[in-house]
Amino acid sequence: MRLVLFGPPGAGKGTQAKLLAEHRNLLHLSTGDMLRAAVRNETPVGLEANGYMKEGELVPDDVVNRIVEEAIADLDHSGFILDGYPRTIEQAEFLLGRLELKGTPLDAVVSLQVPEEHIVQRLSRRRTDKETGEIYHLDFKPPPADIPQDRLQHRSDDQPEAIRNRLVEYHSKTKPLEDFFRSRARFIEVEGLGGLEEVREHIEEALSSLEATA
Ligand code: AP5
């Protein structure tokens, strides 16, 4: 199955993509994770992306399209979940074009619906284990007590100013993709509120009905 997980910053895309990937044996491709790795490793892409990411702005389309193209070029796998990509109409056109050329179209775009007041609360209390990449929330998914505190990262773009910028970017450049996807793919809206497991079940139900009608 080839899926895009879509939604505003902090909607739970990373959390749910990981659960789904494990459950359905799909490859989880997160452009945020790929870009953060490039920044850590100080690659040319990382050096170019760093300033945009710190400010909460989108990295230019050509940079992101390039890393996705590399990631999907020789994909010999039963399927994938794209998390955090595409985020602009240009990226979406690029992705659909590449998948069409490969003869492997998208099966669906799953859009997580989370109201804005929950987003700030989710992002400001998020912590990430820098060794395993596991995503925690200090209230809703607290890290185990035996993880050393210095392993738990508070992302630099989870500060209030960067969160505000990310939401502005989302509304101006990413949300308009909803109409694009409605006309070009199977666009499924899923309730993103509720416990982590509850949201996973909502997504699974939506995917099962999709499979039943395929
Ligand atoms: P990216 O890493 O993709 O950030 P994002 O889209 O802003 O999404 P987040 O990772 O912040 O949130 P999420 O939806 O994955 O939520 P999560 O599961 O962590 O991108 C970062 C930056 O990279 C961008 O700003 C941009 O600069 C650049 N970039 C990346 N892709 C790009 C692209 N395609 N084009 C251009 N630039 C790009 O959950 C959030 C918190 O909520 C966690 O603490 C979690 O534990 C908690 N949580 C999750 N589910 C629930 C629940 N059901 N109930 C309560 N809490 C929950």
Boltz pocket constraint, residues with backbone or C-beta under 6 A from the ligand:
constraints:
  - pocket:
      binder: B
      contacts: [[A, 7], [A, 8], [A, 9], [A, 10], [A, 11], [A, 12], [A, 13], [A, 14], [A, 15], [A, 16], [A, 31], [A, 32], [A, 33], [A, 35], [A, 49], [A, 52], [A, 53], [A, 54], [A, 56], [A, 57], [A, 58], [A, 59], [A, 60], [A, 64], [A, 83], [A, 84], [A, 85], [A, 86], [A, 87], [A, 91], [A, 122], [A, 123], [A, 125], [A, 126], [A, 127], [A, 135], [A, 136], [A, 137], [A, 138], [A, 140], [A, 141], [A, 157], [A, 166], [A, 192], [A, 193], [A, 194], [A, 195], [A, 196], [A, 199]]
      max_distance: 6.0
